[in-house]
Amino acid sequence: MDRSRIGAERALETLAQWRRADDPREAISRTFVFMDFNAAFGFMTRVALKADQMDHHPEWSNVYNRVVVILTTHDADGVTGLDVTLAQFMDDVALGLGCAA
């Protein structure tokens, strides 16, 4: 997995629903909205398994059907290929679960 810093702008070229995080660090962010808590928690469970496998963990929060995610690679001080890979995985899982946003 690539921990080379690529930058948020370059990452966002391939991640249509992501944006630069409102954060002093270089990071990308997305809010996922699901039908209910069960779908949101299912999303987080699937992503947690993948993140653990990648040894690359998101910063996230969950309130009912909404999951807010921030991705950055701390040891690279910015956005890397790991963030893009995890974001794409999240997008695919969310789509399969009927994510509304």
C-alpha distance (Angstrom), angle and dihedral (degrees) to the residues before:
residue distance angle dihedral
M1 . . .
D2 3.76 . .
R3 3.81 116.8 .
S4 3.82 92.5 173.0
R5 3.79 112.1 125.0
I6 3.81 112.3 -111.2
G7 3.81 100.5 166.5
A8 3.78 132.9 -118.0
E9 3.81 96.2 -92.6
R10 3.79 93.3 54.9
A11 3.80 91.4 45.5
L12 3.80 91.6 50.7
E13 3.81 91.1 56.2
T14 3.81 87.8 76.6
L15 3.82 99.5 31.7
A16 3.79 107.0 71.4
Q17 3.81 98.3 -179.2
W18 3.79 97.1 42.4
R19 3.81 126.2 87.7
R20 3.75 138.6 -169.9
A21 3.80 107.0 -78.9
D22 3.78 120.0 -109.9
D23 3.78 88.5 -120.4
P24 3.80 134.9 110.8
R25 3.80 88.9 -120.7
E26 3.77 123.9 74.1
A27 3.80 102.3 -97.0
I28 3.79 143.1 134.3
S29 3.79 126.8 -128.9
R30 3.77 143.1 -167.1
T31 3.78 135.5 177.0
F32 3.80 115.7 -142.2
V33 3.81 119.1 -159.6
F34 3.81 118.5 -163.9
M35 3.81 134.3 -175.7
D36 3.81 93.2 -101.8
F37 3.79 146.3 -19.6
N38 3.80 92.8 -81.1
A39 3.81 92.2 59.0
A40 3.82 91.9 45.0
F41 3.79 91.6 50.1
G42 3.82 91.2 46.0
F43 3.80 88.4 53.6
M44 3.79 91.7 50.3
T45 3.81 91.5 48.2
R46 3.80 93.5 52.3
V47 3.80 91.8 45.5
A48 3.81 91.9 47.0
L49 3.81 90.9 56.6
K50 3.82 91.9 49.8
A51 3.81 92.9 43.8
D52 3.78 91.1 51.9
Q53 3.80 90.1 49.2
M54 3.83 89.3 51.1
D55 3.82 92.8 42.4
H56 3.79 85.8 -130.6
H57 3.79 116.5 115.4
P58 3.81 129.2 -165.2
E59 3.76 127.4 -132.6
W60 3.77 104.0 -126.9
S61 3.75 146.7 153.4
N62 3.78 132.8 -158.0
V63 3.79 131.3 -154.6
Y64 3.80 113.9 174.9
N65 3.85 105.4 -60.4
R66 3.82 97.9 -5.4
V67 3.82 126.6 89.3
V68 3.81 118.5 -173.7
V69 3.81 114.3 -162.2
I70 3.80 132.7 -167.5
L71 3.79 119.1 -172.6
T72 3.79 126.4 -166.1
T73 3.79 133.8 137.0
H74 3.78 105.4 -118.8
D75 3.81 97.7 -162.0
A76 3.83 90.3 51.4
D77 3.82 94.2 44.8
G78 3.78 91.4 -129.5
V79 3.78 149.1 25.9
T80 3.81 118.4 -33.2
G81 3.77 139.8 173.2
L82 3.81 87.7 -86.5
D83 3.79 89.6 63.9
V84 3.80 92.1 49.6
T85 3.81 92.2 48.7
L86 3.80 92.6 49.2
A87 3.82 92.5 44.5
Q88 3.80 91.2 52.2
F89 3.80 90.0 49.0
M90 3.81 90.0 50.6
D91 3.80 91.1 49.7
D92 3.82 91.1 52.3
V93 3.81 93.9 47.5
A94 3.81 92.0 46.1
L95 3.79 91.8 50.6
G96 3.79 90.4 51.9
L97 3.80 90.2 52.1
G98 3.80 94.4 50.5
C99 3.80 97.4 -105.9
A100 3.81 110.4 -167.7
A101 3.82 97.2 -153.9
